[in-house]
Amino acid sequence: MNWKVSLITIASVILYAYALVCFGLAGPNIQSIALVAGGYILKYGLLSFGFFMAAFLPYRINKALEQRKQKKYEIESEQKIIAAAQKAKATNDKIYNEYIKNEDAI
């Protein structure tokens, strides 16, 4: 099994169990503790997520721009090579046609 699928499965099971506890399945005492703990986890989790995104996004955006620049360079290089090949082929065709005309004239 893929590790991403395993991680998503484990996280969904934990969230489902937490939702059941928050609805009072395990009793009112545990429900109140779960709601308070959930508030702290949500608050500090979102704070940590915000700091992570503030540090990660500029790096990821820069990396994507560099990849885009490299891909654009590769595409332009291929287009130049194709244009040069077409020009050389056209020149060769003209030379060949002139050669055929000269042979017919003789």
N, CA, C and O of each residue as an XYZ file, in Angstrom:
424
protein
N       0.847     -1.178      0.000
C       0.000      0.000      0.000
C       0.892      1.241      0.000
O       1.930      1.275      0.662
N       0.491      2.211     -0.719
C       1.238      3.459     -0.814
C       1.237      4.172      0.535
O       0.230      4.155      1.243
N       2.359      4.799      0.898
C       2.452      5.449      2.214
C       1.527      6.646      2.322
O       1.054      6.957      3.415
N       1.255      7.331      1.209
C       0.333      8.463      1.258
C      -1.088      7.988      1.563
O      -1.808      8.607      2.347
N      -1.472      6.890      0.938
C      -2.804      6.337      1.182
C      -2.911      5.880      2.633
O      -3.942      6.080      3.275
N      -1.856      5.274      3.147
C      -1.856      4.829      4.544
C      -1.978      6.020      5.488
O      -2.740      5.971      6.454
N      -1.240      7.078      5.217
C      -1.288      8.267      6.061
C      -2.666      8.916      6.031
O      -3.177      9.334      7.070
N      -3.264      9.000      4.861
C      -4.609      9.579      4.739
C      -5.630      8.717      5.468
O      -6.533      9.242      6.119
N      -5.496      7.411      5.365
C      -6.419      6.496      6.047
C      -6.317      6.650      7.556
O      -7.336      6.728      8.243
N      -5.105      6.694      8.074
C      -4.906      6.843      9.519
C      -5.467      8.182      9.997
O      -6.145      8.237     11.022
N      -5.191      9.251      9.267
C      -5.693     10.572      9.653
C      -7.216     10.616      9.625
O      -7.831     11.212     10.510
N      -7.831      9.995      8.624
C      -9.295     10.015      8.557
C      -9.917      9.201      9.693
O     -10.958      9.589     10.225
N      -9.303      8.087     10.070
C      -9.813      7.285     11.192
C      -9.710      8.076     12.496
O     -10.634      8.062     13.309
N      -8.582      8.768     12.693
C      -8.410      9.562     13.916
C      -9.424     10.707     13.953
O     -10.024     10.961     14.998
N      -9.621     11.391     12.843
C     -10.599     12.484     12.803
C     -12.023     11.982     13.030
O     -12.816     12.642     13.702
N     -12.344     10.826     12.476
C     -13.674     10.246     12.684
C     -13.888      9.901     14.163
O     -14.940     10.189     14.732
N     -12.875      9.280     14.771
C     -12.980      8.935     16.195
C     -13.102     10.205     17.039
O     -13.869     10.229     18.001
N     -12.364     11.248     16.698
C     -12.449     12.513     17.431
C     -13.830     13.138     17.282
O     -14.381     13.671     18.245
N     -14.390     13.073     16.072
C     -15.734     13.618     15.859
C     -16.756     12.868     16.703
O     -17.660     13.481     17.271
N     -16.621     11.563     16.790
C     -17.545     10.778     17.625
C     -17.410     11.152     19.101
O     -18.410     11.248     19.814
N     -16.179     11.361     19.557
C     -15.971     11.757     20.951
C     -16.559     13.140     21.187
O     -17.152     13.381     22.239
N     -16.411     14.048     20.238
C     -16.964     15.403     20.388
C     -18.493     15.388     20.431
O     -19.099     16.265     21.047
N     -19.120     14.409     19.790
C     -20.580     14.304     19.839
C     -21.067     13.591     21.099
O     -22.275     13.448     21.288
N     -20.162     13.145     21.957
C     -20.548     12.583     23.240
C     -20.647     11.079     23.270
O     -21.279     10.533     24.175
N     -20.061     10.394     22.333
C     -20.136      8.939     22.299
C     -19.434      8.310     23.507
O     -19.856      7.257     23.985
N     -18.361      8.950     24.005
C     -17.604      8.390     25.117
C     -18.026      8.977     26.462
O     -17.425      8.665     27.490
N     -19.035      9.810     26.462
C     -19.511     10.395     27.715
C     -19.281     11.899     27.759
O     -18.472     12.443     27.007
N     -20.017     12.568     28.667
C     -19.937     14.038     28.711
C     -18.605     14.577     29.238
O     -18.163     15.643     28.811
N     -17.963     13.857     30.158
C     -16.672     14.331     30.679
C     -15.597     14.315     29.591
O     -14.865     15.288     29.411
N     -15.516     13.220     28.886
C     -14.523     13.101     27.814
C     -14.874     14.052     26.670
O     -13.985     14.573     25.996
N     -16.170     14.276     26.455
C     -16.588     15.211     25.416
C     -16.080     16.623     25.715
O     -15.557     17.287     24.819
N     -16.222     17.086     26.939
C     -15.765     18.435     27.291
C     -14.242     18.544     27.175
O     -13.723     19.564     26.721
N     -13.529     17.494     27.585
C     -12.064     17.489     27.462
C     -11.653     17.514     25.987
O     -10.723     18.228     25.612
N     -12.340     16.743     25.163
C     -12.019     16.685     23.735
C     -12.269     18.024     23.059
O     -11.497     18.437     22.194
N     -13.344     18.707     23.448
C     -13.645     20.011     22.842
C     -12.592     21.051     23.229
O     -12.168     21.841     22.386
N     -12.171     21.059     24.484
C     -11.144     22.013     24.930
C      -9.807     21.690     24.252
O      -9.136     22.579     23.728
N      -9.433     20.416     24.268
C      -8.178     20.010     23.621
C      -8.227     20.307     22.128
O      -7.224     20.733     21.555
N      -9.371     20.091     21.490
C      -9.528     20.387     20.074
C      -9.340     21.864     19.769
O      -8.777     22.223     18.735
N      -9.808     22.713     20.665
C      -9.609     24.154     20.485
C      -8.137     24.527     20.506
O      -7.677     25.299     19.665
N      -7.394     23.981     21.467
C      -5.960     24.263     21.537
C      -5.220     23.701     20.320
O      -4.379     24.375     19.726
N      -5.543     22.473     19.965
C      -4.878     21.845     18.820
C      -5.171     22.633     17.543
O      -4.276     22.850     16.726
N      -6.413     23.055     17.374
C      -6.773     23.821     16.182
C      -6.054     25.168     16.159
O      -5.533     25.581     15.123
N      -6.028     25.842     17.293
C      -5.392     27.164     17.358
C      -3.903     27.074     17.039
O      -3.408     27.786     16.165
N      -3.193     26.202     17.746
C      -1.756     26.108     17.540
C      -1.410     25.375     16.240
O      -0.363     25.624     15.642
N      -2.270     24.497     15.821
C      -2.053     23.831     14.531
C      -2.150     24.819     13.374
O      -1.331     24.790     12.455
N      -3.155     25.693     13.423
C      -3.278     26.702     12.371
C      -2.127     27.698     12.416
O      -1.652     28.147     11.373
N      -1.677     28.046     13.618
C      -0.528     28.935     13.751
C       0.716     28.296     13.144
O       1.448     28.949     12.400
N       0.959     27.036     13.454
C       2.112     26.318     12.888
C       1.983     26.188     11.379
O       2.966     26.359     10.658
N       0.787     25.888     10.894
C       0.555     25.769      9.459
C       0.831     27.099      8.752
O       1.409     27.116      7.665
N       0.424     28.193      9.357
C       0.678     29.514      8.776
C       2.164     29.810      8.675
O       2.626     30.304      7.646
N       2.919     29.516      9.726
C       4.366     29.727      9.673
C       5.016     28.825      8.626
O       5.914     29.251      7.900
N       4.560     27.591      8.555
C       5.095     26.664      7.554
C       4.833     27.176      6.144
O       5.723     27.151      5.295
N       3.623     27.637      5.897
C       3.285     28.139      4.561
C       4.061     29.419      4.247
O       4.467     29.628      3.105
N       4.268     30.269      5.243
C       5.031     31.502      5.019
C       6.483     31.186      4.666
O       7.112     31.928      3.911
N       7.012     30.104      5.199
C       8.389     29.723      4.892
C       8.474     28.880      3.624
O       9.462     28.975      2.896
N       7.476     28.069      3.344
C       7.532     27.115      2.237
C       7.121     27.726      0.905
O       7.736     27.418     -0.116
N       6.108     28.575      0.881
C       5.592     29.096     -0.384
C       6.617     29.874     -1.203
O       6.705     29.636     -2.408
N       7.400     30.790     -0.625
C       8.380     31.483     -1.460
C       9.397     30.533     -2.106
O       9.782     30.721     -3.260
N       9.826     29.522     -1.361
C      10.747     28.526     -1.919
C      10.104     27.779     -3.073
O      10.718     27.598     -4.124
N       8.868     27.347     -2.875
C       8.176     26.574     -3.911
C       7.887     27.425     -5.143
O       8.012     26.945     -6.270
N       7.507     28.673     -4.941
C       7.242     29.560     -6.073
C       8.521     29.801     -6.862
O       8.504     29.777     -8.093
N       9.630     30.033     -6.166
C      10.909     30.244     -6.850
C      11.320     29.010     -7.636
O      11.798     29.126     -8.764
N      11.141     27.839     -7.060
C      11.492     26.594     -7.741
C      10.624     26.406     -8.990
O      11.127     25.990    -10.033
N       9.334     26.707     -8.890
C       8.443     26.573    -10.043
C       8.816     27.561    -11.137
O       8.751     27.222    -12.319
N       9.203     28.773    -10.767
C       9.622     29.755    -11.776
C      10.900     29.317    -12.482
O      11.041     29.515    -13.689
N      11.827     28.727    -11.742
C      13.057     28.221    -12.365
C      12.755     27.064    -13.314
O      13.330     26.990    -14.400
N      11.859     26.162    -12.915
C      11.474     25.055    -13.788
C      10.794     25.575    -15.044
O      11.029     25.064    -16.139
N       9.948     26.593    -14.888
C       9.268     27.181    -16.035
C      10.274     27.820    -16.987
O      10.162     27.675    -18.205
N      11.250     28.522    -16.434
C      12.278     29.165    -17.249
C      13.082     28.124    -18.018
O      13.380     28.315    -19.197
N      13.437     27.021    -17.355
C      14.188     25.949    -18.003
C      13.367     25.302    -19.109
O      13.888     25.043    -20.194
N      12.103     25.040    -18.851
C      11.229     24.417    -19.848
C      11.055     25.338    -21.055
O      11.068     24.882    -22.199
N      10.894     26.635    -20.792
C      10.750     27.608    -21.874
C      12.011     27.640    -22.733
O      11.927     27.712    -23.959
N      13.178     27.588    -22.094
C      14.444     27.566    -22.821
C      14.544     26.324    -23.701
O      14.975     26.410    -24.851
N      14.148     25.172    -23.165
C      14.182     23.930    -23.942
C      13.254     24.007    -25.150
O      13.621     23.575    -26.243
N      12.060     24.552    -24.961
C      11.096     24.660    -26.066
C      11.634     25.598    -27.142
O      11.549     25.291    -28.331
N      12.190     26.747    -26.728
C      12.745     27.686    -27.699
C      13.926     27.070    -28.442
O      14.078     27.290    -29.643
N      14.760     26.305    -27.746
C      15.889     25.644    -28.400
C      15.406     24.641    -29.441
O      15.949     24.582    -30.544
N      14.401     23.862    -29.102
C      13.852     22.892    -30.050
C      13.253     23.591    -31.263
O      13.400     23.121    -32.391
N      12.577     24.713    -31.031
C      11.993     25.452    -32.146
C      13.081     25.992    -33.062
O      12.915     25.963    -34.282
N      14.188     26.482    -32.515
C      15.285     26.979    -33.332
C      15.919     25.853    -34.141
O      16.262     26.040    -35.308
N      16.072     24.692    -33.525
C      16.649     23.546    -34.228
C      15.744     23.123    -35.378
O      16.225     22.840    -36.475
N      14.441     23.079    -35.134
C      13.492     22.704    -36.174
C      13.498     23.715    -37.310
O      13.459     23.338    -38.481
N      13.546     25.010    -36.963
C      13.576     26.051    -37.992
C      14.845     25.946    -38.830
O      14.791     26.105    -40.049
N      15.984     25.680    -38.195
C      17.236     25.536    -38.936
C      17.198     24.311    -39.848
O      17.696     24.356    -40.973
N      16.611     23.228    -39.366
C      16.499     22.019    -40.186
C      15.584     22.257    -41.385
O      15.871     21.798    -42.490
N      14.493     22.967    -41.167
C      13.581     23.269    -42.274
C      14.251     24.181    -43.300
O      14.061     24.005    -44.504
N      15.026     25.146    -42.835
C      15.732     26.050    -43.738
C      16.769     25.280    -44.551
O      16.907     25.502    -45.754
N      17.492     24.382    -43.901
C      18.490     23.574    -44.604
C      17.817     22.656    -45.625
O      18.343     22.457    -46.720
N      16.679     22.108    -45.281
C      15.951     21.239    -46.199
C      15.454     22.031    -47.403
O      15.521     21.556    -48.537
N      14.951     23.249    -47.151
C      14.485     24.086    -48.249
C      15.641     24.454    -49.177
O      15.477     24.464    -50.397
N      16.799     24.754    -48.611
C      17.973     25.078    -49.420
C      18.401     23.872    -50.248
O      18.704     24.004    -51.434
N      18.426     22.708    -49.630
C      18.783     21.488    -50.357
C      17.785     21.183    -51.472
O      18.177     20.743    -52.552
N      16.516     21.413    -51.217
C      15.503     21.198    -52.252
C      15.705     22.147    -53.418
O      15.571     21.736    -54.571
N      16.026     23.408    -53.147
C      16.283     24.373    -54.225
C      17.499     23.964    -55.047
O      17.477     24.025    -56.277
N      18.550     23.551    -54.365
C      19.759     23.102    -55.066
C      19.447     21.895    -55.924
O      19.885     21.812    -57.071
N      18.694     20.961    -55.377
C      18.340     19.750    -56.123
C      17.497     20.086    -57.344
O      17.719     19.544    -58.426
N      16.511     20.999    -57.166
C      15.661     21.393    -58.297
C      16.474     22.085    -59.386
O      16.257     21.837    -60.572
N      17.411     22.953    -58.993
C      18.271     23.615    -59.986
C      19.148     22.597    -60.690
O      19.372     22.703    -61.896
N      19.637     21.634    -59.973
C      20.466     20.584    -60.572
C      19.653     19.798    -61.604
O      20.140     19.505    -62.696
N      18.419     19.462    -61.250
C      17.543     18.735    -62.182
C      17.272     19.574    -63.424
O      17.292     19.041    -64.533
N      17.022     20.859    -63.272
C      16.775     21.745    -64.410
C      17.995     21.818    -65.319
O      17.865     21.783    -66.543
N      19.186     21.919    -64.721
C      20.430     21.992    -65.514
C      20.674     20.680    -66.238
O      21.141     20.694    -67.377
N      20.377     19.561    -65.623
C      20.551     18.257    -66.264
C      19.590     18.120    -67.448
O      19.960     17.587    -68.494
N      18.359     18.604    -67.278
C      17.385     18.532    -68.365
C      17.768     19.450    -69.514
O      17.492     19.142    -70.674
N      18.398     20.573    -69.204
C      18.793     21.532    -70.224
C      19.932     20.997    -71.074
O      20.050     21.346    -72.248
N      20.753     20.170    -70.499
C      21.904     19.637    -71.237
C      21.405     18.555    -72.130
O      22.188     17.946    -72.859
